[in-house]
C-alpha cells in the first residue's frame, strides 16, 4: 500500500466543499522498474481550470493518460461524481464526457477542419442514403461552423486541408473538436508550446471560453505565466505523487517552482 500524499498546501477551501466531477485516488503505475505514479491523487470540480504542473518525469503525462483511458493504473481508483469507474480505453473515458487535446493535436492534416471534427464520428445521411454509406456533409459543416463561432475559432477556409493553417488555428480546431464531444472535462497538454505571443493569448482566451461553457479544463503546462493567467487552481506533481494544491490567486511563480523542485521543503527543513 502506498504512503499517503505529503501535506497539501491549500490557500482556499471553498472549492473542496463541493463534490469533484473527476477524482483519482492512490494511483500507482510502473513501467518495468520505474514507478511513474506513486499513490497520486487528483481532483477537478465543475466549471474550473486546474493546472497540472511538475518537472520532467513528475508523472503529468502518465496521470493524464490514465484519466483519459489510454493507460490503465496498476492500482488506485477513479471516480466520476463520487461513482467508481473503470477506463479500459479512451472510448470509456469519452463515454463519461472526457476528451483530450494532445500536444501533437492528433489532427489529420490532409483533411479539412470539418472532417477533423467528425473523424470517426461522422453523421450519416438520413434514410437509404445513410444506409448506403453516404454522409450528411451539410449538417456536419453547419454544426462545425456553430462550434467554431461559439469558441471564437477562426477557420480561414472550411474546405482547405488543415496542413495549410497556422499552429494557433490548428490548436483552435483541436480544442473545438474536443469540446464538441466533451461533456465534463477536457485535458489540454501543453497547448501553447511553440506558439507565438499572439497565438498564445488566443489559446488562453479559448481555454477561458471552454470553461465558460461549463466544461472543466485540466491544463498541463510548463509555462508559469500561462498557468497563472488562466487557471483557478494548481496541482503540483513530483516523483509521481501530488505534493501541493494552490489557489492560483494566492500563489506566486516562485512558490510553484519551489513546490515542483522540492525547494520549499528544503527551505522549511533548514528553518
Buried (B, 14 or more C-beta within 10 A) or exposed (E): EBEEBEEEBBBBEEBEEEEBBBBBBBBBBBEEEEBBBBBBBBBBBBBBBBBBBBBEBBBBBBBBBBBBBBBEBBEBEBBBEEEEBEBEEBEBBBEBBBBBBBEEBEBEEEBBBBBBBBEEEBBBBEEEEEEEEEBBBEBBBEBBBEBBEBBEBEBEEEEEBBEEBEBBBBBBBBBBBBBBBBBBBBBBBBBBBEBEEEBBBBBBBBBEBBBEEEBBBBBBBBBBEBBBBBBBBBBBBBBBBBBBBBBBEEBEEEBBBBBBBEEBBEEEEEE
